[in-house]
Amino acid sequence: MTDTAWETLSNQAIGAAGIVYFLALLVTLAEWAALRQVGVAETTAARQQGGGVALAVRTGDDGEAEARERRSAFLGRLGTILTVIACTAHGVSLVGRGMAADPNRVPWGNMYEFVVSGTFVVTLIYLVLLRRYALQWMAPIVLAFVTATLMVAVIWLHAEVAPLTEALNSYWLVIHVVSAVIATGAFTVGGILSAVYLVKLRRGGDAAARPGSRVPSLAVLDRTAYRVHAFAFPVWTFAVLITGPIWAHEAWSRYWNWDPKEVWAFITWVVYAAYLHARATAGWKGRNAAILALVGVATLWFNFIGINYFSTSSMHSYAGGAETTSLVVRAEPAPLDAGTP
């Protein structure tokens, strides 16, 4: 296949992924609606029985409730299948972007590719943890986030495929960015869990759970969020404190340049380190831990996207529109050593 054909495949695949993600979102919302109907019926019956009202058990009502439960289970399976299909098309799009470049390269050379890669990892982590932690209830939230973010990427961030600059043509780019993207996806999933925890707590906790809702208890939400963050933190540490400085030294002859992205990546590291330390030593759980986790994910995504648009001094510049089409490393005012690429 030619480079143009690979780029066309990538664009078509991301379009197909967006459509299937949206269909999966609609299916999962229909599943929740069916679950709510079943739950409301069961709650109404329980209240009537508790009030001393004798209920006549009717086969028709039981059959209708069973039919709704079967419909809900079918919609849940269909939503998962559609999510897997969309994630596969999403991955094909990334492969196509890398193969479309000449020479072939990793598919995160600009802001568009970074966002596409990050959302792919969010979906992938959700699917990997789906059965282990019973995360089916998260489907509408994850799908809404991924669909909306991909829409923003395609409409406002899309850039043509371009080769990497010489300074970025390094295997350290692969190691550094892969670990950073994996950590970003995991931290995002953990942030969703923490946000849901706070919403449920505000609505009255476990006692106020809506009928038929699959959202787990506050304790389960808190524990699952902690486990996801505990996985993501060492990966982020590897990306920010090990591979990042090594790559910076290779590109700029210094391990630390006080670049805005480096500073905000370290701020994110400090916030999540405080989160894990507070839970391990001070016994922070629940509301305080969830708030700190949301502060962490806010700094993460500001560094991920915001720095590229609000900073004029960053040595990292990601494509955000038609004016820039490739990842550029800006030259420092002071000349680099003669042997530095």
Protein Blocks (a to p, Z undefined) as FASTA:
>chain_A
ZZklmmmmmmmmmmmmmmmmmmmmmmmmmmmmmmmmmmmmmmmmmmmmmnopacdddfkl
mmmmmmmmmmmmmmmmmmmmmmmmmmmmmmmmmmmmmmmpccdddfbfbfklmmmmmmmm
mmmmmmmmmmmnopmlmmmmmmmmmmmmmmmmmmmmgccdddddfklmcfklmmmmmmmm
mmmmmmmmmmmmmmmmmmmmmnnpjmlpcehiabdcfklmmmmmmmmmmmmmmmmmmmmm
mmmmmmmmmmnopabgoiaklmmmmmmmmmmmmmmmmmmmnopghjlmmmmmmmmmmmmm
mmmmmmmmmpckbcbdcdfbjkbcbdcddddfbdcdfklZZ
